[in-house]
Amino acid sequence: MGCIMAEIKELLEKLKHIADNPREQLDNYLAQGKKAVGVWPYYAPEEIIYAGGLVPMGVWGGIGPIDKAKEYFPTFYYSLALRCLEMGLDGTLDGLSACMLTTLDDTLRPLSQNYKVSVGRKIPMVFLNHAQHRKEEFGKIYNAKLFESARKRLEEICDVKITDENLKKAFEVYNENRRLKREFIKLVGSHSQTVKASDRCYVLKAAYFMLKDEYNTLLKELNEKLKALPEEENLGPRVVTSGIICDNQGLLEVLDDFNICVVADDVAHESRALKIDVDTSIEDPMYALADQFARMDEDPILYDPDIWKRPKYVVDLAIDNDADGCLLFMMNFNDTEEMEYPSLKQAFEKEAIPLIKMGYDQQMTDFGQVRTQLETFSEMVQLNNM
């Protein structure tokens, strides 16, 4: 048992190092003669990049100053967008051959255009304007054509050939990647002493900075070792997390201090894009990607005429995973998430499940308020379990 624990610790430390050092990862790939493409939020068809022999590198902001980006946005703009642009302007993304940007919500539309006239002068943009009416046949056809345009643009910029055969191979790799992540997330719920909340985040985050076949090898090994361990008692509250991103080191330390066990998540940076695999029986690769996107649901940035479908989904996540409550990390100035909060709050109140809303920003360093909220929440859980 001790040997397995040591091997798990080694794997967790390796994946954390990768998650914490994306620049080192990028430099390693460039030193191997590979070309890399930045993948910005949300729902970019990363498989197209991988199929061209290119390295997809996630761009999700992060802790750091916001100076040059203020020349393009007001200071009260969505911090994730500000930090992503700042990374392009300050040289953090230098070495990338291109960046793939989408426009799925109102904060991303100005970001793509500001990128075009700033960072885009040195790192070309692959622009994707998804059809929100994605389920109808006309929407699938439009998105398939959009993805085909992205393929041609990448081939032109990076001087590569992206074949249908390689796309289908990429689908297999990425479907396995999603399956392994889903399995890992389930295993964490029953092994929260071995894999803390911070470990869970770093494992999932590392995937943004690795070729997926390399990542799959490590994650498969980690999952197998976790399955060899007996299930562990949760030392703290079992929660579902929700929001855009919650990878701030200070926040994760607070979650660990309260022995928070994240049994499932509704986080854009983590699980929202993992639910649906590509249907490999569809012959046309671009239509297969459009079909996958058409089956994506329960996300505030995706159009759905049924406004209660998504709140029910998040509540069901808590019920199905026997969670004590939901921690909602609300990023400042994110209108899309803020507008859906009342319906989410109403759905949780109806089921008498605690929903703890926490203001969150990638630039935050003081998590005293979060600590106070979690202290109260933990006491409530203890009383309920007595």
C-alpha positions in Angstrom: 0.0 0.0 0.0 2.8 2.4 0.9 4.4 1.8 -2.5 1.2 2.7 -4.3 0.7 5.9 -2.2 4.3 7.0 -3.1 3.6 6.4 -6.8 0.4 8.4 -6.6 2.2 11.2 -4.8 4.9 11.2 -7.5 2.2 11.4 -10.3 0.3 14.2 -8.5 3.5 16.2 -8.1 4.5 15.7 -11.7 1.1 16.9 -13.0 1.1 19.8 -10.6 4.5 20.9 -11.9 3.1 20.8 -15.4 0.0 22.8 -14.4 2.2 25.4 -12.7 4.7 25.7 -15.5 3.0 26.1 -18.9 5.9 28.2 -20.3 8.4 25.4 -19.5 6.0 23.0 -21.3 5.8 25.2 -24.4 9.6 25.7 -24.5 10.1 21.9 -24.3 7.7 21.3 -27.2 9.3 24.1 -29.3 12.7 22.6 -28.6 11.5 19.3 -30.1 10.7 21.2 -33.3 6.9 21.2 -32.7 4.6 24.1 -33.4 2.0 25.1 -30.8 -1.4 26.8 -31.0 -3.1 28.7 -28.2 -6.6 27.6 -27.4 -8.7 30.3 -25.7 -12.1 29.7 -23.9 -14.6 28.2 -24.7 -15.4 25.1 -26.8 -12.7 25.5 -29.4 -12.4 22.3 -31.5 -8.9 21.4 -30.2 -8.9 18.1 -32.1 -8.3 20.0 -35.4 -5.1 21.4 -33.9 -3.9 18.0 -32.6 -4.6 16.3 -36.0 -2.2 18.7 -37.7 0.7 17.4 -35.5 0.5 20.7 -33.6 0.5 21.2 -29.8 -2.7 22.8 -28.3 -1.8 25.0 -25.4 -4.6 26.3 -23.2 -4.9 30.0 -22.6 -7.1 30.7 -19.5 -5.6 33.8 -18.0 -4.0 33.3 -14.6 -2.5 35.3 -11.7 -0.5 38.3 -12.9 -0.7 42.1 -13.6 -3.2 43.7 -16.0 -1.5 46.7 -17.6 -1.3 46.7 -21.4 -4.8 45.1 -21.8 -6.3 48.2 -20.1 -5.5 50.1 -23.3 -8.1 47.9 -25.1 -10.7 47.3 -22.3 -12.1 49.3 -19.4 -10.6 48.3 -16.1 -14.0 46.9 -14.9 -14.0 44.3 -17.7 -14.1 40.5 -17.2 -10.7 39.6 -15.7 -10.3 36.3 -17.6 -10.5 38.2 -20.9 -8.1 40.9 -19.6 -5.5 38.4 -18.4 -5.7 36.4 -21.6 -5.0 39.5 -23.7 -2.3 40.7 -21.3 -0.5 37.4 -21.8 -0.4 38.0 -25.5 0.7 41.6 -25.1 3.4 41.0 -22.5 5.2 38.2 -24.4 3.9 35.2 -22.3 2.5 33.6 -25.4 5.5 34.2 -27.6 6.4 31.1 -29.5 2.8 30.2 -30.4 2.2 29.9 -34.1 -1.5 30.9 -33.9 -4.3 31.3 -31.4 -7.8 29.9 -31.7 -10.5 32.2 -30.3 -14.3 31.8 -30.1 -17.1 34.3 -29.5 -19.7 32.3 -27.5 -20.6 35.1 -25.1 -20.6 38.9 -25.0 -17.2 39.2 -23.2 -15.5 37.2 -25.9 -16.7 39.2 -28.9 -14.7 42.3 -28.1 -11.8 40.2 -26.9 -11.5 38.6 -30.4 -11.5 41.9 -32.1 -9.1 43.5 -29.7 -6.8 40.5 -30.1 -6.9 41.0 -33.9 -5.6 44.5 -33.8 -3.0 43.9 -31.1 -1.6 40.4 -30.4 -2.9 39.2 -33.8 -0.2 41.2 -35.6 2.4 38.8 -34.3 0.4 35.7 -33.5 -2.3 35.1 -36.2 -5.8 34.4 -35.0 -8.0 31.5 -36.0 -11.5 32.9 -35.5 -14.6 30.8 -34.7 -18.1 32.3 -34.5 -20.2 29.3 -33.5 -23.8 29.1 -34.4 -25.8 29.1 -31.1 -28.7 27.4 -32.9 -26.5 24.4 -32.9 -29.1 21.5 -32.7 -31.0 22.2 -36.0 -29.6 20.8 -39.2 -28.8 24.2 -40.6 -26.8 25.0 -37.4 -24.8 21.8 -37.7 -24.1 22.5 -41.4 -23.0 26.0 -40.6 -20.7 24.9 -37.7 -19.2 22.1 -39.9 -18.3 24.7 -42.5 -16.9 26.9 -39.7 -14.7 24.1 -38.5 -13.5 23.4 -42.0 -12.5 27.1 -42.4 -10.5 26.7 -39.2 -8.8 23.7 -40.6 -7.8 25.5 -43.7 -6.6 28.6 -41.7 -4.4 26.4 -39.5 -3.0 24.6 -42.5 -2.1 28.0 -44.1 -0.6 29.5 -41.0 1.3 26.5 -39.7 2.2 24.9 -43.1 0.7 21.5 -42.2 -1.8 19.1 -43.7 -4.8 18.1 -41.5 -6.2 15.0 -43.0 -9.5 13.3 -42.3 -7.6 10.2 -41.3 -5.6 12.1 -38.6 -8.8 13.9 -37.4 -10.4 10.5 -36.8 -7.3 9.4 -34.9 -7.5 12.6 -32.9 -11.2 11.9 -32.0 -10.1 8.6 -30.5 -7.4 10.2 -28.4 -9.7 13.0 -27.2 -12.6 10.7 -26.5 -10.3 8.6 -24.3 -9.1 11.8 -22.6 -12.6 12.8 -21.7 -13.4 9.3 -20.5 -10.3 9.2 -18.3 -11.1 12.6 -16.8 -14.6 11.6 -16.0 -13.3 8.5 -14.3 -10.7 10.5 -12.3 -13.4 12.9 -11.1 -15.5 10.0 -9.8 -12.5 8.4 -8.1 -11.6 11.7 -6.3 -15.0 11.6 -4.6 -14.1 8.4 -2.9 -10.4 9.1 -2.3 -10.4 12.7 -1.0 -7.7 12.1 1.6 -5.2 11.0 -1.1 -6.3 13.5 -3.7 -7.1 16.9 -2.2 -9.2 19.6 -3.8 -6.0 21.3 -5.0 -4.6 18.1 -6.4 -7.8 17.5 -8.4 -7.6 21.0 -9.9 -3.9 20.6 -10.9 -4.5 17.2 -12.5 -7.3 18.5 -14.7 -5.4 21.8 -15.4 -2.2 20.0 -16.6 -4.2 18.6 -19.6 -4.2 22.1 -21.1 -0.4 22.1 -21.4 0.3 18.6 -22.7 -0.3 16.6 -25.8 -3.4 14.5 -25.0 -1.8 11.1 -25.7 1.0 11.9 -23.3 -1.5 13.2 -20.7 -3.7 10.1 -21.1 -0.8 7.8 -20.3 -0.2 9.6 -17.0 -3.9 9.9 -16.1 -4.6 6.3 -16.9 -1.8 5.2 -14.6 -3.1 7.5 -11.8 -6.6 6.2 -12.1 -5.5 2.6 -11.9 -3.5 3.3 -8.7 -6.5 5.1 -7.2 -8.7 2.1 -8.0 -6.3 -0.1 -6.1 -6.9 1.8 -2.9 -9.8 1.3 -0.5 -12.4 4.0 -0.4 -11.7 6.8 2.1 -13.8 8.7 4.6 -14.4 12.3 3.7 -12.9 14.5 6.4 -14.8 17.6 5.3 -17.9 18.7 3.3 -18.7 17.0 0.0 -19.4 19.8 -2.5 -20.2 20.5 -6.2 -18.3 23.5 -7.5 -19.6 25.8 -10.2 -18.3 28.8 -12.2 -15.8 29.6 -14.9 -12.5 28.8 -13.3 -11.2 28.2 -9.8 -7.5 27.5 -10.1 -6.1 30.3 -7.9 -3.5 28.8 -5.5 -4.8 30.9 -2.6 -8.3 29.7 -3.1 -7.2 26.0 -3.4 -5.2 26.3 -0.1 -8.4 27.5 1.6 -10.4 24.5 0.2 -7.7 22.1 1.4 -7.7 23.8 4.9 -11.4 22.9 5.3 -10.9 19.4 3.8 -13.3 20.2 1.0 -14.0 17.1 -1.2 -15.1 18.2 -4.7 -17.3 15.2 -5.8 -18.4 16.8 -9.1 -18.1 20.2 -10.8 -19.9 22.5 -13.2 -16.8 24.5 -14.0 -16.0 25.6 -17.5 -12.3 25.1 -17.0 -12.8 21.6 -15.7 -15.9 19.4 -16.5 -18.4 21.3 -18.7 -16.7 20.3 -21.9 -16.1 16.7 -20.9 -19.6 15.4 -21.0 -20.0 14.7 -24.7 -17.7 12.6 -26.9 -17.4 12.8 -30.7 -19.5 10.3 -32.5 -16.8 8.4 -34.4 -19.4 6.6 -36.6 -20.0 9.9 -38.5 -17.9 9.8 -41.7 -17.4 13.6 -42.2 -15.0 14.8 -39.4 -16.2 18.4 -39.5 -19.8 17.3 -39.2 -18.9 15.0 -36.4 -17.5 18.0 -34.5 -20.6 20.0 -35.2 -22.7 17.1 -34.0 -20.7 17.0 -30.8 -21.3 20.7 -30.2 -25.0 20.3 -31.0 -25.3 17.8 -28.1 -23.5 20.2 -25.6 -26.0 21.5 -23.0 -26.4 22.8 -19.5 -24.0 25.7 -19.9 -25.0 29.4 -19.4 -23.0 30.4 -22.5 -25.0 28.0 -24.8 -28.4 29.0 -26.0 -31.3 26.9 -24.5 -34.9 28.1 -24.6 -35.6 26.1 -21.5 -34.2 28.3 -18.7 -34.8 25.6 -16.0 -32.9 22.9 -17.7 -29.5 24.1 -16.5 -30.4 24.8 -12.9 -31.9 21.4 -12.6 -28.7 19.9 -14.0 -26.5 21.6 -11.4 -28.9 20.6 -8.6 -29.0 17.0 -9.8 -25.2 17.0 -9.8 -25.4 17.7 -6.0 -28.1 15.2 -5.4 -26.7 12.4 -7.5 -23.2 12.8 -5.9 -24.5 13.1 -2.3 -23.1 16.6 -2.0 -23.6 18.7 1.1 -23.9 21.8 -1.0 -22.6 23.8 -4.0 -19.8 26.4 -4.0 -20.5 28.9 -6.7 -17.4 31.0 -7.7 -18.8 34.1 -9.4 -16.2 35.9 -11.5 -16.5 39.7 -11.4 -18.1 41.3 -14.4 -19.1 38.0 -16.0 -22.6 39.0 -17.1 -23.6 35.6 -18.4 -23.0 33.8 -15.1 -24.5 36.7 -13.1 -27.7 36.7 -15.1 -28.4 33.0 -14.4 -27.7 33.2 -10.6 -31.4 33.9 -9.6 -32.7 30.8 -11.3 -29.8 28.7 -9.9 -30.5 30.1 -6.4 -34.2 29.3 -6.7 -33.5 25.7 -7.8 -31.2 25.0 -4.9 -33.6 26.6 -2.4 -36.4 24.4 -3.6 -34.3 21.3 -2.8 -33.1 22.8 0.5 -29.4 22.3 -0.6 -27.0 25.1 0.5 -25.7 27.2 -2.4 -22.7 29.4 -1.3 -22.0 32.2 -3.7 -18.4 33.6 -3.6 -17.0 36.5 -5.5 -14.0 35.4 -7.4 -11.3 37.0 -9.5 -8.0 35.7 -10.9 -6.2 38.6 -9.4 -7.5 37.9 -5.8 -4.9 37.4 -3.1 -7.1 37.8 0.0 -9.5 34.9 0.6 -10.5 35.9 4.1 -14.2 36.3 3.1 -14.1 32.8 1.4 -12.6 31.4 4.5 -15.4 32.8 6.7 -18.1 31.5 4.3 -16.5 28.0 4.3 -16.2 28.0 8.1 -19.9 28.8 8.4 -20.8 26.2 5.7 -18.6 23.5 7.4 -20.4 24.1 10.7 -23.8 23.8 9.0 -22.7 20.5 7.5 -21.5 19.2 10.8 -24.8 20.1 12.5 -26.8 18.5 9.7 -24.8 15.3 10.0 -25.2 15.0 13.8 
